[in-house]
């Protein structure tokens, strides 16, 4: 994949596109070919400047961006007297998620309180910054050795928000072993069961899958077979293959038709997977340090200093 991208994008153009570099030699998104391993994408310079600006240069680091099993609400802590700094820091963290998918879940959480942040939300944000300080040279690795087969994973944390009981959607896509797309956000409606919540994320994942297949086709990478989509909810998979609607699925009929159409068309193939093997689990909830390290490893995030 690394060699393909370097051929597809002409190097003189690459350094100016998509914010990969900025003027005056300040490298924000560092794109480096490490032969023969592949490409690393990281933001070490941006992260260093960010941590310094916040005044956390000498602070201790943490091994996870959020406490295990943490939940947040609009009534936690006390309101901040000035929301300006909070909003600025959230914006900087959102930019960091471009190469730090491991913080996507918790950044999506703190960004929900932009209008009325509280002390607990601010403390969580400072913990995220301490985490990225400790993972300064962790970068996404795009290998030269693996295939260009597209693989998708989807998962959901059903009714995980204690305030409105909406579910958190998570999906990610790999091209071979390389992570190329991911998402962590809150669903727009309240799902009445875990199966319903899972089915909604299957529909969202399928939409992203269609776009990625089109994009790859435009780049000359054609997928003639169905893209595997791994899901840990067998009930949702059964609904996708069932032609008969009943009262329990009537209200999600549009999503049912959408997914079933692409299953029958051979665009997507739904595959059950054990929950502990779900790579996408990192985008839906907080985890213990041990589990978090395992999930980060699945994202192909490595320390570039080791290469």
Secondary structure, 3 states (H helix, E strand, C coil): CHHHHHHHCCHHHHCCHHHCCCHHHCCCCEEEEECCCEEEEECHHHHHHHHHHHCCCCCCCCCCCCCCCCCCCCCCCCECCCCHHHHHHHHHHHHHCCCCHHHHHHHHHHHHHCCCCEHHHHHHHHHHHHHHHHCCCEEEEEECCCCCCEEEEEEEECCCCCCCCCCEEEEEEEECCEEEEEEEEECCCCCCCHHHHHHHHHHHHHHHHHHHHHHHHHCCCCCCCCEEEEECCHHHHHHHCCCCCCCCCHHHHHHHHHHHHHHHCCCEEEEECCHHHCHHHHHCCCCCHHHHHHHHHHCCEEEHHHC
